[in-house]
Amino acid sequence: MVEIEVVYAAEDRQVLLAVVVPSGTSVRSAVRLSGMAAQFPQLALSECALGIFGKVVADPEVRAVQSGDRIEIYRPLLADPKEVRRLRAAKAALAKQNS
């Protein structure tokens, strides 16, 4: 058995669950076993990006958890950061032209 933590931060609250899963459990399976879906029923756990200690896990269906891992469930981005920067730069250039 392996002791891990699963954490998710919504807009209004954060939940950290301590979970014991069988050795060899995949990251995605550990999230399903954690009970996080009961805390956030609107969350599509099968589609969310997952990470361990701030680093995205490339293949959460394959990578096995290790004792002490903190699995983080990431929310989808509301806007593409590159697009937001591009729009901000365009707005600043337009303001500079008009002044």
HELIX and SHEET records of a PDB file:
HELIX    1   1 VAL A   27  SER A   34  1                                   8    
HELIX    2   2 MET A   36  GLN A   39  1                                   4    
HELIX    3   3 PRO A   81  ASN A   98  1                                  18    
SHEET    1   A 5 GLN A  14  VAL A  21  0                                        
SHEET    2   A 5 VAL A   2  ALA A   9 -1                                        
SHEET    3   A 5 ARG A  70  TYR A  74  1                                        
SHEET    4   A 5 ALA A  49  ILE A  52 -1                                        
SHEET    5   A 5 LYS A  55  VAL A  56 -1                                        
END                                                                             
